[in-house]
Amino acid sequence: MSILARASAEDMESKLSGAPPLPAHRIIRGPEIGLSMLRGRAGGDGAAFNLGEATVTRCSVSLPDGTLGHCWRLGRDKRAAELAASLDAALQQDALRPTLIETVIEPLRQAQAEAASLTARRAAATEVRFSTLAAMR
């Protein structure tokens, strides 16, 4: 679900073009947009405090056999929330799971891992090593 919650609707739709069609679904709740309070802790274990609010979109769907799929994601993308919820329900189907993992989930996971790696490399390039500054004195 974390992979689907971070993927855009366009990314999911492009990966679904090579997969079998998803089963028809009925929307149970949403997709609807709301706010969620973000909590923080000073030092990781201190007293909790309200950090701020984040916009979230949620959606719940049902397949004809009663299987439920859910999605909560940051942002306001209703289409992405509905797609992720329908994929969540479809991934619970034994017949669809292997194909969907191979054609949708794995390519999305790899793309997200590459993007995270690129961000980490860019951040590492700006690292300042204070020990080298101390050695210059």
Backbone torsions as a table, in degrees:
resi	resn	phi	psi	omega
1	MET	NA	-32.6	-178.9
2	SER	-64.0	-34.6	178.1
3	ILE	-66.2	-45.6	-179.7
4	LEU	-67.8	-36.7	-178.4
5	ALA	-67.2	-26.1	179.4
6	ARG	-93.8	-13.0	-176.4
7	ALA	-82.2	145.7	176.6
8	SER	-79.7	162.0	177.9
9	ALA	-61.2	-39.5	-179.2
10	GLU	-64.2	-40.9	178.4
11	ASP	-64.1	-44.8	179.7
12	MET	-64.1	-43.8	-179.5
13	GLU	-63.7	-38.9	-179.9
14	SER	-66.4	-38.4	178.4
15	LYS	-72.1	-33.0	179.6
16	LEU	-70.9	-19.2	-179.5
17	SER	-63.6	-25.7	178.8
18	GLY	-98.2	6.2	-177.8
19	ALA	-109.9	162.9	173.7
20	PRO	-62.9	153.1	-178.1
21	PRO	-62.0	145.2	177.5
22	LEU	-71.4	149.6	176.4
23	PRO	-64.0	153.2	176.5
24	ALA	-61.0	143.6	179.7
25	HIS	-132.7	159.4	176.6
26	ARG	-117.1	132.0	-179.4
27	ILE	-76.4	125.4	178.6
28	ILE	-91.7	-44.4	-179.1
29	ARG	-144.9	132.2	174.4
30	GLY	79.9	-154.2	-2.2
31	PRO	-66.0	135.9	-178.3
32	GLU	-135.0	150.6	-175.4
33	ILE	-106.7	139.6	178.2
34	GLY	-154.3	-168.3	-179.8
35	LEU	-118.6	149.1	174.7
36	SER	-130.0	136.9	179.4
37	MET	-79.3	130.2	176.3
38	LEU	-95.4	129.3	-179.7
39	ARG	-107.9	147.9	177.7
40	GLY	-133.2	169.2	176.4
41	ARG	-136.5	133.1	177.8
42	ALA	-68.3	122.7	179.3
43	GLY	72.9	8.1	179.1
44	GLY	86.1	-22.5	-179.8
45	ASP	-135.3	11.0	179.3
46	GLY	-81.6	-165.5	-179.9
47	ALA	-66.9	140.3	179.7
48	ALA	-73.3	146.0	175.9
49	PHE	-144.0	157.1	178.2
50	ASN	-80.5	116.2	-177.8
51	LEU	-81.4	-39.1	-179.5
52	GLY	162.2	-171.3	-179.4
53	GLU	-114.3	152.2	176.8
54	ALA	-129.5	143.4	176.0
55	THR	-77.7	131.6	178.1
56	VAL	-130.6	153.0	175.4
57	THR	-123.5	134.3	179.2
58	ARG	-126.6	154.3	178.1
59	CYS	-155.8	142.7	174.3
60	SER	-130.8	135.1	-179.8
61	VAL	-129.8	162.1	177.9
62	SER	-130.5	136.0	174.3
63	LEU	-87.1	164.8	-178.7
64	PRO	-56.7	-28.6	-179.8
65	ASP	-85.0	2.0	177.6
66	GLY	97.0	-3.4	177.8
67	THR	-64.9	132.4	-179.5
68	LEU	-103.1	143.6	174.4
69	GLY	-128.1	140.5	-176.4
70	HIS	-131.2	153.4	173.2
71	CYS	-149.7	133.8	167.9
72	TRP	-125.4	127.9	-179.5
73	ARG	-143.6	151.6	175.8
74	LEU	-68.9	146.2	176.0
75	GLY	101.7	-169.6	-172.6
76	ARG	-120.8	22.2	-175.0
77	ASP	-87.9	95.2	-177.4
78	LYS	-66.0	-39.8	-179.6
79	ARG	-63.2	-42.6	179.6
80	ALA	-64.2	-38.6	179.0
81	ALA	-65.1	-42.1	178.9
82	GLU	-66.7	-42.4	178.2
83	LEU	-62.1	-44.7	-179.6
84	ALA	-64.3	-38.7	178.2
85	ALA	-66.8	-41.3	179.0
86	SER	-68.9	-35.2	175.0
87	LEU	-67.5	-38.1	176.5
88	ASP	-58.6	-44.7	178.6
89	ALA	-66.5	-43.8	-178.7
90	ALA	-65.5	-34.1	179.5
91	LEU	-68.5	-15.0	176.3
92	GLN	-83.1	-8.1	178.6
93	GLN	-87.4	122.4	-176.7
94	ASP	-58.0	-35.1	-177.3
95	ALA	-72.6	-31.6	-176.5
96	LEU	-93.2	-26.0	-171.4
97	ARG	-53.3	-52.2	-176.5
98	PRO	-60.1	-41.4	-179.1
99	THR	-67.6	-42.9	-179.5
100	LEU	-67.1	-37.3	177.9
101	ILE	-64.8	-42.3	-178.2
102	GLU	-70.6	-41.4	-173.6
103	THR	-94.6	-21.9	-176.4
104	VAL	-117.6	-58.7	-171.1
105	ILE	-67.1	-50.6	-177.9
106	GLU	-62.0	-46.2	176.8
107	PRO	-62.3	-37.3	176.8
108	LEU	-66.1	-41.3	179.1
109	ARG	-61.9	-44.5	179.8
110	GLN	-63.8	-43.4	179.6
111	ALA	-63.1	-40.8	179.2
112	GLN	-68.6	-37.0	177.8
113	ALA	-66.3	-39.9	177.8
114	GLU	-65.1	-41.2	178.6
115	ALA	-64.5	-40.8	178.3
116	ALA	-66.0	-39.6	178.3
117	SER	-64.0	-42.0	178.3
118	LEU	-62.7	-43.5	177.5
119	THR	-61.7	-42.6	-179.9
120	ALA	-65.1	-40.4	178.4
121	ARG	-65.0	-41.3	178.7
122	ARG	-64.4	-40.5	178.3
123	ALA	-67.5	-39.7	180.0
124	ALA	-63.9	-31.2	-179.8
125	ALA	-67.9	-19.1	-179.6
126	THR	-99.9	5.7	-177.2
127	GLU	-65.5	136.6	175.6
128	VAL	-107.1	127.9	179.3
129	ARG	-101.7	105.6	-176.0
130	PHE	-71.1	-22.0	179.7
131	SER	-65.7	-32.4	178.4
132	THR	-71.2	-32.0	177.4
133	LEU	-68.2	-38.7	179.9
134	ALA	-68.0	-34.9	-179.1
135	ALA	-70.2	-21.1	-177.9
136	MET	-76.3	-16.8	-176.6
137	ARG	-79.2	NA	NA
